[in-house]
Structure formats: structure tokens, C-alpha cells
Amino acid sequence: MSSLVSGRVAESGEKFKIVLKDLRQVYKIRSSEGAGREDFLALESFSLKVKEGEFASIVGPSGCGKSTLLDIIAGLSRAEGGQIFIDNKPVTGPALDRGIVMQGYALFPWRTVRRNVEFGLEMKGLPAKDRKEVSQKYIELVNLEGFEERYPYELSGGMKQRVAIARALAYDPEVLLMDEPFAAVDAQTRESLQDELMRIWEQTGKTILFVTHSIDEAVILADRVVVMSSNPGNIRAIIDIELARPRTNQEIRLSPAFAEIRKLVWENLQGPWASQASLKLKPGLEVSPEKEPSGQEPSGSGEVRLAELSEVERPAMAGQA
């Protein structure tokens, strides 16, 4: 029996690497009236499936729960409700099946590049000789050969982030979780790192969940863009990015299709309705998403097609988004 996934018919044997079911997160915060504490609902009924080997980006307004979501998947925070599965196994805490790359690099300043990359391998108990071989492979993958014995203070911001990516990949996690990893570097370095990440993803085939505030970055990198609503965080739209791969910034940014997709993501960020959309693009095709009356869901006609909402297992009503 087949089902629609992101606007297309899923293969019967298709495997989901990450499954999130009805996640809910509540924080206790100081009361707006200044006395006592009250509940702040960060995530509500958040459900999503990410396919094996998929690159999925998440965008949304500030404070919508993007980083909270990644913390929960990483096992660094426990959700108030819902379930998380990696390869059909429930997530109950941190584990080496998930690699994490953060905005702040999080390198050990007393360790060299090589020793930083080897950290996860040490946790796995790999012998020193094997650690050196594996770490060298990933140092070369991120183009840092020759810097193996440098310390973090001797590296630029972009080089530090490459070390963080190599460290996360070296112990061979099933999933790579990236929380605005390029936000702290300059624009030129950011584009270079985006190209590097796309090359690394194509070589490794890792499943990546990537949080960003940049619409451009989300579209350039991803197979799908998940658009979140403001708090409580939920899914407003899921948009297929069917631009040809391999991609580079120079080629994609000059493409008319890129501008159209970027516009679609922006409209969904601002839109009043919650839906899951699929964008099908062909070279040279201009896309004009249909406008819908306020409070109504799109009809599914034209180039923007709705998928079955059951595939992300969330309420199919804008009022519950």
C-alpha cells in the first residue's frame, strides 16, 4: 500500500531514519505579571518523518522552538510529551547515533585539531592507531590537511566549524543535527561552508537535520524545507526543493527557480494557513503559487501540490498548527 510523502508516492520499502510523533515541550517561565511562574508552550503536536539520507532544513520565526526541537532529538532535553525514533529505536537520551554541530563550534581549546576530531572515537573505545587513521580521513574530507596539530585559537572561524563537522562525522553517527552552524561566520565564509557541506553530504550520504534562520541557506542546502509556525512551534509547511544536484551557491543563486522557491518559503513563513506543500520545478519553469483566501487551505492545483497530512502525523487544521 503506497502513501504520499511530500507530494509524491513513496516506495513501499522506503525507510524513515527519523520519526517524531506528537512532540510537546513546556517550560516554566516567570509570570508576565511578575509573581510566580507560568507555563510556556514551546512545541505542540510536532510530528515529522525524515527519510534515510535526506537533507532536511528547518526554518521559522525566532522563538518558535527550532533549537528546542534539535535538543530533544539529540537527547539533551526531554520532551513533555510525544515520541522520537531513530531507525525505529526510541530516543531516551544522548547517544553516538547522533552527531551535533552547534553555532559556537564547542571545540576543546586544549586539544589539537586531530585530538578534537578523535574525541568521539575515544568515547567508542577505538585504539590509538585506528583513531589516527579515521581522524585523518575526516580532516582531509573537510580540507584541513596540514592543520592536524594546530589548536583552535590558531584557526579561523570557518576552519573551527570544519573541525566541528569532522568531529561529528568521525564516529559515524546515523544522523547529523546542525543548529545554525554557519551563523557566526562572515557571508563569504558561510557560502564556502555551505558548498563544503553539500559536497560532504553527497560523499557520506548522512541524514541531516539543519536548523537555520536563513531562507536562502535552507533552500540551497535541502531536499525539503520544513517551515515552522510561531510558538507554540508546529509545522506550517513542508516544501520539496527539487533543484538539480550537485549544487553550488554560484549556480543556484543565479537560477530563476531559486528565486521562486525562496518566495514560496517566505510566503509560507508569513501565511495564515498550515499545510504541507510540494514544489515541482523544471529548468526554466516559472512558478506562480496560487493565492488562497485567508483561513482556507490551498486547493492543491497548479505547481504547488498538497500531500497527505497524515504522513507527518499532525492535525490537518490550521487552527491546531
N, C-alpha and C positions, 0 to 999 in steps of 0.2 A: 504494500500500500504506500503510495507516494504522498508527499505533502509539500506545500510551498514553503521555501526558505528564502527570504529576502527577494521575493518576486520571481523565483524560478523553481522548477520541480527538482526536489532533492533526490539524489540517487538513493536507492533502497539501503545501500551499505554505507552511507555517509556517516562519518564519525565526528561527534562533537567532543572537543577537547575540554572546554569549559562550559558548565551548565550552572546558571544562577536561577534559583527559584524563590520568588516572593520575598526578596531580602527587605528587611526593615531595620532601621537604625534610629535610636532615640538617644539624645544626650540631655543631661541635666545642666541647665544654664541658670544664671541669676535672673530672677524675675524682672520683667520690664518696669515694674513698679518699685523695684529696689529692695523688696523684702522677700526673703525666702527664695526658693528655686522652682523652676518650671521645666516642663518637657520641651525639647526642640526636636522636631521630626526631620531628620536629615535624609533618609531614604524611605520610600513606601512602595511596597509591591513591585520591587525591581526584579525583573526576570529577563534573562538573555541567554542565548546559546552561541558559542563561538566554535567554528569548525577547526579541525586539526590543520595546522599550517597556515591559518588565516592571520592576516594583519588587520586588526580592528582598532579604529581610533574612537575616542570618546571626547566630545565637546559639550559645553554647556555653560550657563551663566556662573559667575563667581558664587561660591557658597552652595552650589546645587548638590554637592556630595560626590564629586568625581574622585577626589583623593580618598575620601572615606570609603568608597567602593573598592579601590585598589588595596587599601589597608585590610579590608575584610577578606578579600580574595587571597592576599598574602598571608593571612593568618595572624596579622599584627593586632587586629581588633576583632572582637566577637560581635556578630550581629545580634540585634534584639530578637529577630525572627527570620525565618527562611533557611534555605539550604544552599550549599556550594559543593560542586563536584568537579574534580579534575580526573579525567579518564575514568569516570563513574565511581571514583572513590571520594567519600565525604572529606571536606577540609575541616580540620579541628584545631589547627594551629600552624605555625611556620614549619616549612619542610623544604628539602632540597629539590623538590619537583617544581619549585617556583623561583625564578631569578628576579631580582628587583633592581631597577636603576632609578635613582632619585635625582631631583633637580640639583641637590647640593653635593654631588659626587660621592660623599661618605667614604672617602679613602682613608686608610690608616697612615698618618703622616710619618710614622717611624718605620714603615715598610717601603721597600723599593717597588718599582712598577711590577717586577716579576713576583715579589712576595705578596703584593696586593692581589694579583691575578690568581695566585696559588691558594688564597685563603679558603675558598670553598673546597678545594681539593684536599687540603689538610683536614677539613671537617669530615670529609668522606674517608679519611684514613689512607689516602694514596701514598705509596712510597716516594721518597725524595726524587729519585731518578725519573719516575713516571710523571711526577708533578712538573718537573722542568720541561719535559717533552710536551706535555699538554699545554702548559702556560705559554711556551714559545709559539705553539701553533696559533693561539688566540691573540698573542701580541702581534704576530705577523698579520693576522686577519684584520686587525684594526690599524695596520700600518704604523706600528710603533717599534719596529725592529731598530736596534741601536740605542734604545732608551730603557733597556731592561733594568739597568742598575741605577736609574735616576729616582729621586724622591719626589713626592707630589709637589713640594714647593719649587721644584726646578721645571715644572711643566706649565703650559698654558691651560686656560680653562677648557678648550676643546680637547687637548690631549688628556686632561684628567677625566673627562667624560668618556673618552675612548677606553681608558683603563677600566672605568666602572663597567662599561659594556663587556669588555673582555673578561673581567672577573665574573660577571653574571652568566656568561656563556660557558666559561671554562669547566664548570662542574656539571654541564649538560642537563639543565633543567628542562622540563616538559613545556613550561610556559614562561615567557618573559613579560614582566609587568613594568611599565615605564611611566613614571609620573612627572610630566613636564621636564624631560631630561635635558632639553636644549634651551630652556628659558633663560639661563644665566649667562649665555654666551652672546657675542655680537652677531649681527644679522648675517654677515658673510660666513662666519664660522658655522652658524646654525644651518645654513643651506648646505655647506660642505658635509656636516654631520648627518643631515637628512639623506644625502646621496650615499654616504658611507653605510648608514643603517639599512637602506634599501638593498645595497649590494650584499651586506652581511646576511640579511633575512633571506635573500634569494639563494645564498650558498648553504645556509644552515637549515632552512625550512621550519624554523621555530614558530610556534603560535605566539603572537604578540598582541598585548592589550596596551594601548598607548593613550595616555591622557594628555590633552593639550588645550590651551585657550585659543590657539591659532587655527582658524578655519583653513587657511592656506596649507598649513602643515598637515592637518588631518586629511585633506583631500589628496595631497601629493603622495602621502605615505600609504594610505589604507586601501584595503579591499572593500571595507564597509565603514561608514561613519555613523556612530551612534550619537544622536542628538538628545541631550537631557533637558528636562524642564527645570525651572527654578524650584527651590525647596518647597515641599519635600521632593527630593530627586526621584524622577521616573523617566521612562523613555518617551520622548516626544516623536522621534522618527528614527528609522534606520535606513540609510541610503547606500545603495550599491555604487561603488566607484569603478566603473568598467573601462578605465583607461588602460591602454596597452602597457605591458611590462616587457622588458625592463624599462624603468622610468628614470629620468634625471630632472632636476629643477629647471635647467635651461630649456629642455624640450617641453615639459608640461606647462610651465608658466606662460609660454607663448601660444599655447593651444587655445582656440576658441571654446573647446569643450570644457577646459578647466574653468574658465570664467563662468560658464553656465552652471557647472556643478557647484562652484563656490557660492553663486547666487542662491541656488536651491537650499544649500545648507544654511545660509544666512536667513532665508525666509522661514525655514523650519525652526530656527532658534527664536525668531520673533513671532511665529504663528500661534494662533489661539487653539488649534486643534492638535490632538495627538494621533499619530499614525505611523505606519511602517511603509516606507516608500522604496521603490527600486528604480534606478535611473539607467536606461539602456542607451548607450551612445555609439554612434558610428562616426568614422572620420568625416569631418566637415559638416556634421549634422547640427543644426541649431535647435536647441530645446527651449520650449516655452511652457513651463509648468502651468497647468490650469489653475485659475483663481477660484476659490470656493467661498460661498457666503460664510460669514462668521458663525462659528459654532457647529458647522457641518463638516463631515469628513469628505475628502476628495472622492470622486466617483470611480477612480481607478482607470479612466480612459486616458488616451494620449501617451506621451513618453514617460510619464510618472505613473507607475502601477503599484497598487496596494498588494501586499502579501497577506496571507492568513495571519492574523494577530496571535493565533494560538501557538505559533512557532516560537514566540518569545514569551509565551505563557504569562500574559499580563491582561488586565481588563481592557476590553476594546471600546472604552468610552473615554472621551476627552475629560469628562468630569472626574475621572478617577486617576488621571495622569499626574 
